[in-house]
Amino acid sequence: MAPIRQTLLFAFLIAAAAPAAAQHMNADEFYRRAMALKQKGTMAMVFHAGEVRKLVKEVQAAGTLTRQTRLAAEKAGRHGRYCPPKGAKRMGQDEYLKSLAAMPMPVRKSIDLTEATTRMLEKKFPCRG
């Protein structure tokens, strides 16, 4: 499948937008469902739009809560669990899914998507000092 098609299909999965509803799935369930859609290709947007919307809401909620938690720690004079540089780019869908894939399945099953996202960002943007 062409990279452009994959990008169009999964851009919504990683997009940071308005806060979404509370999470309802663990990191492994999200990963399995996202990978199943990715294998279906571009047509998943047409035939599985409801599933795409559910996953979008999950990743948005995780990203929002992760960011809010970091900002609250900074406001309280502490480091958050990750320290992105100013102007840091958001994680793309391929990087996000690869980071989830790198987590052992038992770990993914035992944590929610917010914790998984936080752990990914800890590795990408570790706090120094």
Buried (B, 14 or more C-beta within 10 A) or exposed (E): EEEEEBEEBBEBBBEEEEEBEEBEBBBBBBBBBBEEBBEBEEEBBEEBEEBBEBBBBBBBBBBBBBBEBBEEEEEEEEEBBBBBEEEEEEBEBBBBBEBBEEBEEEBBEEBBBBBBBBBBBBEEBEEEE
